[in-house]
Amino acid sequence: MTALEHEDSPVYLKLRASIATAILRGEYRAGDQLPSVRALAAEHGANPLTVAKAYQSFQDDGYVEVRRGVGMFVLPGAVERLKLAERERFLTGYWPKVRDHIALLGLSAHELLDREIA
């Protein structure tokens, strides 16, 4: 789960966020095979149908393709398109809430930028 996913998000969205993060970090590049549904389900303690739903959303969005009998593979250009989609999702979905919370706490840009990450 990424820092941007809420604990009350559906499991398939948490899995999708985890896979998206792995793709964006370069753990899976264009042409790479993703873990099987069963392997990912076992790794995350999830139902295989839930993993399949997360994978299906990547297929629907054109980031991966299924090769029957072989597995699921990251498509060329998927990283760039996924990054653009995730940026837009952050800027429209998360950033307004973060910005409002920053304003509520009276934090300045200087305080935020100078803060060391622990």
MARTIPA-804322 format. One line per 5 residues: number of its first residue (from 1); their letters; for each residue x, y, z of C-alpha. Coordinates in steps of 0.5 Angstrom, whole numbers, plus 500, padded with zeros to 3 digits. Layout:
BEGIN
NUM = a = X:Y:Z; ... .
% end
This chain:
BEGIN
1 = mtale = 500:500:500; 503:507:498; 502:513:503; 497:515:499; 492:509:500 .
6 = hedsp = 487:510:506; 487:504:510; 479:503:509; 481:503:501; 478:496:498 .
11 = vylkl = 484:491:498; 484:491:490; 486:498:490; 491:497:495; 494:492:491 .
16 = rasia = 493:496:485; 497:502:488; 502:497:490; 503:494:483; 503:501:480 .
21 = tailr = 509:503:485; 513:497:483; 512:499:476; 514:507:477; 520:505:482 .
26 = geyra = 523:500:476; 522:494:479; 518:492:473; 520:495:466; 517:494:459 .
31 = gdqlp = 517:487:457; 517:484:464; 513:479:467; 509:481:473; 508:475:479 .
36 = svral = 502:470:477; 495:472:481; 497:466:485; 504:468:487; 501:476:489 .
41 = aaehg = 495:473:493; 500:469:497; 505:474:498; 499:479:500; 495:474:504 .
46 = anplt = 489:476:499; 484:472:495; 486:471:488; 480:474:485; 482:480:488 .
51 = vakay = 489:480:485; 485:478:479; 481:485:479; 487:489:481; 491:486:475 .
56 = qsfqd = 484:487:470; 484:494:472; 492:495:469; 490:491:463; 483:495:462 .
61 = dgyve = 488:501:462; 493:499:457; 499:498:462; 499:490:461; 498:485:457 .
66 = vrrgv = 496:478:458; 499:472:454; 495:466:455; 498:461:458; 504:465:460 .
71 = gmfvl = 503:471:464; 502:478:465; 507:483:462; 508:490:462; 507:494:456 .
76 = pgave = 512:499:452; 510:506:454; 506:504:460; 511:507:465; 510:514:462 .
81 = rlkla = 503:513:462; 502:510:469; 506:516:471; 502:521:468; 496:518:470 .
86 = ererf = 498:518:477; 501:525:477; 494:527:475; 490:523:480; 495:526:486 .
91 = ltgyw = 494:533:483; 486:532:483; 485:527:489; 490:528:494; 494:535:493 .
96 = pkvrd = 487:539:495; 487:535:501; 494:536:503; 494:543:501; 488:544:506 .
101 = hiall = 491:541:511; 498:545:511; 494:551:511; 490:549:517; 496:547:521 .
106 = glsah = 499:554:518; 505:551:515; 509:555:511; 513:552:504; 520:554:508 .
111 = elldr = 518:549:514; 516:544:509; 522:544:504; 527:545:510; 524:539:514 .
116 = eia = 529:533:514; 525:526:513; 526:521:518 .
% end
